[in-house]
């Protein structure tokens, strides 16, 4: 009785009851879930959101740079297990489909690309997790998520299947993910600095990013597809061909020599005509 007397005495006091209610209200207001805390840091906090977008752009650009390094040091050889069963001497004009599937990738480049792919995939999954609002299907079917899976998951698979470490992975498509992150980064920068950038200048940045993505995708695509033809093209020669073609000059000194490369060029020209005027 003596121990409960002071509690009963204070509980009857109106100021005590008001204080208890205030503590309960503050407790429930500050009780945020883990997802809400992530949303506050990654989305609502303008400066941290800008830094995360910038990191996303840099990690995607790094993956594209590593792809170019792999292409430059590619000696055009097949893995031993594939080369033993491949013979083009009887029909040299046959499509060399093995050269489209397999590439020459050094072990250190595979390690770097795998680490970058894992970081990129984890960041994308985290962003998609905090953006999830009841219907996950649109997120899974979005082009951004599909490209992320296409350029990251194969590297993770090769950790457990070493013979596949020299399989071709279209990492150059990450340039489109970098473009998307760059557009979001510009918006976050305007919010963080509270300084509205002119619509014209921001549109110019997006247009230049789109043009660079088209040039880079076309260059890497032509270079890789020509591995299966009779005329292999280095990366800088492919870039020269793409610029000459897109500028409608068309010298004719360099051209794709089989149907798959020719179809790819037609496709990229149609994409450029359809997308550039809308930017």
N, C-alpha and C positions, 0 to 999 in steps of 0.2 A: 504494500500500500504506500509506504513512504517513498519508494523509487518511482512510482507512477504519478505521484501527486504533482511534482513540478511540471511534468509533461502535460498533464491535464490542465494545469493552471495556465500554461502558456498557449495551449491549443485553443483555449476559449477567448484569447485576446485577438481582436480583429486585425491588428498590425501583424501578428504572427501568421495568421492565415493568408494575408495578402503577400507576405514574404515567401511563404511556401509556394503559392501559386506562381509568383514571378520566377522562382527557381525552376519550377517545372516547365514553364513556357520557354525560358532560355535554354533549358536542356534539350527540349525537342526541336527548337529552332537550329541549334548548333550541331545536332546529330545528323550529319551528312553521311551518305553511303560512300563506299569506295568509288563507285562510278561517278557520283556527283562531284567528288573531290578531283577526279581526273578531268571531268568536264570543265571544272572551274580553272584548272591549270592549263589544259590544252586548248580550250576554246574561249572561255570567258576572259581570261587574263590575256590582254592584247599583246603585251610585250613577249611573254613566254610563247604564245601562239605564233608570233612572227619568227622567233628563234627556231621553233620546231619546224615550221615551213621551210625556213632557210636550210636547216640541216637536211630536210627531205630532198630539197633541190640538189644540194651538194652530193648526197649519197647516190642519187640517180645519175648525176653527171660523172661521178667517179666510176660507176659501173660501165658507162659508155666509154670512158677513157681506157679502162681495162680491156674492153672488147677491142678497141683499136690497137692496143698493144699486142693483144693475142693475134690479130690479123697481120700486123707488121712482121711478127716473128714466126708466122705460120710458114713452114717450108713445103707445104702441099703434100705431105706424106700421110699415109693411112696408118692406123694402129696395126701392130704385127698380126693380131688375130684376124683382122679384116684383109690385110694385104696378102696373106697366104692363100686366101680363097678367091682373090680377084685377079683377073687377067684380061687386059684390054688389047693385047697385041694382035689377037685374031680379028678384032673389029674395032679399030681406033676411033671410028666415028660414032660409036654407041654412047648413049647418055651415061655419064659416070655418076650414077645415083649415089654410090657410096661416098663420094666427095661432098654431097649435100648433107649427109647424115653425120659424118665423122670429120673432125678437124684435128689439127696439130696444136695441142694445148699443153704447155709446160706445167710441171707440178706446182711451182710457186704461183703461177697465174691462176690455176684452179683453186688453190687455197685462198688467194685474195678475193677472187670472184665469189667463192662460197661464203666467206665471212661477210662481204658486202651484201650478198643476197639474203643472208639470215637477218642481218640488221634491218634491211629494207622491209622484209616480210613481217618482222615483229612490229615495226613501227606502223605498218599499214593495218595489221590486225588490231592493234591498240586503238588507232584512230577510228576504225570501223566499229569497234566495241563501244566506244563512248558516243558514237553517232547513231547507234542502233535504237530505234524507237518503235518497237512492236512488230514491224514487218522486216524481216531480214532478207527476204528474197530479192528485192531490188538492189540491195548492197552486193549480194553474191553474184548477180547477173550484170552488174555494172562493168563497163569496159576497163575501168581503172583496176578493179579487183582481179579481173581475168588476166590482164597484162602482168600484174604483180605475180600471180600464180605461175604464169607461163615463163617468166624470167627468173624466178627464185626457187620454186619447188624442185625443178630438175637438179639444181646444185645440191640441195639437201639429200635428194635420192642418191646421188653419186657418192655421198659419204659412206653409205652402206653397200653400194655396188661399185667397187673400184673400176671394173672394166668399162663402165659407162662415163668415165671422167673426161673422155675426149669426144663425147657426143656434142653435136652442134646445138647451142641454145641461143635464141635470138635476143640477146641482151641489149642490142642497139634500140629495141623498142622502148626501152626505159626513157628515151628522150621525150616521149609523149607524156610519161608520168612526171618528168621534170617540168615540162611545159605547164601541166595542170597545177603542180605545186607552186610554180612561179606566179601564176595568176592569182592563186589564193594568198601568196606571200605579199603581193602588191596591195591587196585589199587589207591585210593585217597591218601592213606598214602605215597605210593611211589612217587606220583606226588608232594605232599605237602613238603616232606622232600628232594625231588630231590635225593633220594638214592634208586637205583634199588635193589630190593630184588632178590635173586637168584630164578630162575624158579623152582628149585627142592624144596626149602623150602616153597614157596608159594603153590606148588602142594601138599605138605604134609599137610599143613594147610587145604586146601580144601578137601583132602581125609579124614582127621580126622573129619571135620565138616559133611561130607556126612555119615560117619560111625555112628556118634552120632545121626544124624537125623533118620537114619534107626533104631537104637536101641530104641530111644525114641518113635518113631511112632509105632513100633511093640509092645513095652511095654504097651503104653496107649491103643492101639487098642485091644490087647488081654484082658487087664484088663476090658475094658468096655464091650466087647462082652461076656465075661464070666459071666457078671451080669445076662444075660438071661438064663444061663445054671444051672446045678445042683451043680457046683463047682465054687464058686466065688474065685477070686485070688486077694490078695492085690497087691499093686503096686510093692513092692520089690520082691514078688514072681514071678510076671510077668516078671520083669527084669531078674531074675535068669533063668527063662525058656527060654527067648529070647537069652541070652548069651550062654546057653548050646546048644540050637538048632543051632544058627548061627555058633558056633565053631565046629559043627558036632560031639560033644561028645554024646549027647542024652542019658542021664541016664534013662529016662522013668518014673521018680518018679512024674513028673508033666506033664500034657498034656491037651489040650483042649478036652472037652467032647461032643461037638456037632458040626454039619457040618459048621455053619457059622464061628466059631473060627478056625476050621481046614482049611477052604478055605482061610481065612485071612492069616494064617501062610504060606500056599503055595504061596500066592500072594507076600508076603513080601520077601520070599526066592528068588523068581524069580526076583523081583526088585533088590535085593542085588546082585545077580549074574550078572544081566544085566548092572548095573550102576557102581559098584565099580571098575571093570577093566578099565572103560573109564575115570576115574578121574586122 
